[in-house]
Amino acid sequence: MNEYLISSIHDRRDSVLGVPESVLQFSKDTTWVEVKTSATEFKKQIIKTGISDGINIEVLEGLSKNDEIKIPAGIEAEK
């Protein structure tokens, strides 16, 4: 999990917990990601999101800095 500087037309926030928008999954009005629980297993974790810069999105609730999220194939994770 990384800290980001996220700016939108209406707001700017520095050092926020964020994820790439490409890892988000949606079901009706719920946003979630897959969080690693073991070497080969992941669980669905519902999150609440904040502002987005179109690439990364702020995570307000549901994840901590130490969580490892699943990155879909073909998506390059930030180091």
WOTA-V103737 format. One record per backbone hydrogen bond with DSSP energy under -0.5 kcal/mol. CO is the residue of the C=O (numbers start at 1). NH is the residue of the N-H. If there is no record, write none. Layout:
co={CO/CO}
nh={NH/NH}
This chain:
co={2/4/4/5/6/11/13/16/17/18/19/20/21/25/27/30/31/32/33/33/34/35/41/41/43/45/47/48/48/51/55/56/57/58/58/61/64/67/68/70/72/74/75}
nh={18/6/16/7/13/8/6/4/59/2/57/23/24/32/30/27/47/25/35/45/70/43/37/38/35/33/31/60/61/58/21/53/19/50/60/48/67/69/36/72/75/76/77}
